[in-house]
Amino acid sequence: MVDLMCGTASVAEALRVNKFKVIASDIMTFARHHATVRLLLNASPDFKGMGGANYADLLQELNSIAPREGFFFREFSPDGAPLNGERSRQYFSSANASKIDAISKTMNAWRDSKRITEIENSLLRHDLVLGANRVANIAGTYGHYRSKWNKSAANDLELFPSTFITDPNINHTVIQGAAEDVSSQIQADLCYIDPPYMKRQYAANYHVIETIARGDEPLAVGVSGLREWRDQYSNFCSKVKIRDSFRQIFTSMQCPKFLISYSEDGLLSKNELVELFSEFGSVRVSELNYQRFKSNKGGQGGKLNEYVFRLIKN
Ligand SMILES: C[S@@+](CC[C@H](N)C(=O)[O-])C[C@H]1O[C@@H](n2cnc3c(N)ncnc32)[C@H](O)[C@@H]1O
């Protein structure tokens, strides 16, 4: 089974729990870390290179680390002074931003000196992304910070231990890349696709956790401090490009069945999608009536239809 645009990897994880062999992929680095933890581990790793310290010891060390005024403090906290001269941003409290700096620098040092493995690095970065999400001063996504402070942003950033699926089978695969590119490497019985359905690019709306996941210090551009994200641009957010991207996936992946989830609010209508998918085989649609997502900035509210398309290729 494939979860081609896995995001948090919650669907990939559910497939693993149900005993399927899973391939998960996504274009974003944070999604790769989430999928790595949820598919490739069945217990906390050994951290053999860390001189006898185990996972719990390392989290304790990271949680009690001395704060450091670095990139996150400068670019994303109210006491910082962004390099591009914009007014200070408030994605995190100054205390939490400098804690992220200290933790991220330490993880980089462990990774660069090869004291931790790639999978161990993914686990620690996954924990840091989740910890940052709990104290971020945002309304749903990181497209912009909030002008008023969320209550949760005043809490101290803390890394909590992940729990692991104990199923001994960890014969799964995690890939990072554009779905259109990775599809030709994949052979499977069924592929689930949950693409973005609006114009809003994930890379631009989750730039802060992408930076946490990578541990780098990119140029923070504009008022909101966006990192350069064009290399992670998604064709699924473009009405002009989306059709060819779907076609490329269906053509290049060796897979007879696809399940595609989409929303009534999406760039393409139900009928347009049925027409497109029918180029490749028989299509059936299931509809679910849902409460429309309403961020704390407002929004439309009300009900909308969510679709699941089932394509069986000719
Ligand atoms: C709606 S979310 C998926 C949510 C996921 N089902 C979950 O449970 O978290 C869409 C995902 O598609 C990814 N994405 C967008 N365009 C992509 C592309 N061309 N190739 C691979 N992943 C892409 C985004 O990074 C995002 O994680």
Ligand as a Chemical Component Dictionary entry (heavy atoms), coordinates in Angstrom:
data_LIG
# 
_chem_comp.id                   LIG 
_chem_comp.type                 NON-POLYMER 
_chem_comp.pdbx_formal_charge   0 
_chem_comp.three_letter_code    LIG 
# 
loop_
_chem_comp_atom.comp_id 
_chem_comp_atom.atom_id 
_chem_comp_atom.alt_atom_id 
_chem_comp_atom.type_symbol 
_chem_comp_atom.charge 
_chem_comp_atom.model_Cartn_x 
_chem_comp_atom.model_Cartn_y 
_chem_comp_atom.model_Cartn_z 
_chem_comp_atom.pdbx_ordinal 
LIG C1  C1  C 0  -3.564 17.148 2.718  1  
LIG S1  S1  S 1  -1.897 16.883 3.140  2  
LIG C2  C2  C 0  -1.829 15.163 3.504  3  
LIG C3  C3  C 0  -2.293 14.895 4.902  4  
LIG C4  C4  C 0  -2.066 13.467 5.317  5  
LIG N1  N1  N 0  -3.030 12.551 4.747  6  
LIG C5  C5  C 0  -2.076 13.349 6.838  7  
LIG O1  O1  O 0  -2.726 12.425 7.346  8  
LIG O2  O2  O -1 -1.402 14.137 7.508  9  
LIG C6  C6  C 0  -1.085 17.005 1.599  10 
LIG C7  C7  C 0  0.382  16.631 1.589  11 
LIG O3  O3  O 0  0.827  16.593 0.234  12 
LIG C8  C8  C 0  2.171  16.973 0.187  13 
LIG N2  N2  N 0  2.444  17.320 -1.231 14 
LIG C9  C9  C 0  1.940  18.343 -1.942 15 
LIG N3  N3  N 0  2.340  18.263 -3.214 16 
LIG C10 C10 C 0  3.110  17.164 -3.314 17 
LIG C11 C11 C 0  3.794  16.547 -4.383 18 
LIG N4  N4  N 0  3.763  17.052 -5.607 19 
LIG N5  N5  N 0  4.485  15.429 -4.130 20 
LIG C12 C12 C 0  4.539  14.903 -2.866 21 
LIG N6  N6  N 0  3.897  15.443 -1.815 22 
LIG C13 C13 C 0  3.190  16.563 -2.041 23 
LIG C14 C14 C 0  2.261  18.100 1.181  24 
LIG O4  O4  O 0  3.585  18.300 1.598  25 
LIG C15 C15 C 0  1.330  17.602 2.295  26 
LIG O5  O5  O 0  2.058  16.918 3.278  27 
# 
loop_
_chem_comp_bond.comp_id 
_chem_comp_bond.atom_id_1 
_chem_comp_bond.atom_id_2 
_chem_comp_bond.value_order 
_chem_comp_bond.pdbx_ordinal 
LIG C1  S1  SING 1  
LIG S1  C2  SING 2  
LIG S1  C6  SING 3  
LIG C2  C3  SING 4  
LIG C3  C4  SING 5  
LIG C4  N1  SING 6  
LIG C4  C5  SING 7  
LIG C5  O1  DOUB 8  
LIG C5  O2  SING 9  
LIG C6  C7  SING 10 
LIG C7  O3  SING 11 
LIG C7  C15 SING 12 
LIG O3  C8  SING 13 
LIG C8  N2  SING 14 
LIG C8  C14 SING 15 
LIG N2  C9  SING 16 
LIG N2  C13 SING 17 
LIG C9  N3  DOUB 18 
LIG N3  C10 SING 19 
LIG C10 C11 SING 20 
LIG C10 C13 DOUB 21 
LIG C11 N4  SING 22 
LIG C11 N5  DOUB 23 
LIG N5  C12 SING 24 
LIG C12 N6  DOUB 25 
LIG N6  C13 SING 26 
LIG C14 O4  SING 27 
LIG C14 C15 SING 28 
LIG C15 O5  SING 29 
# 
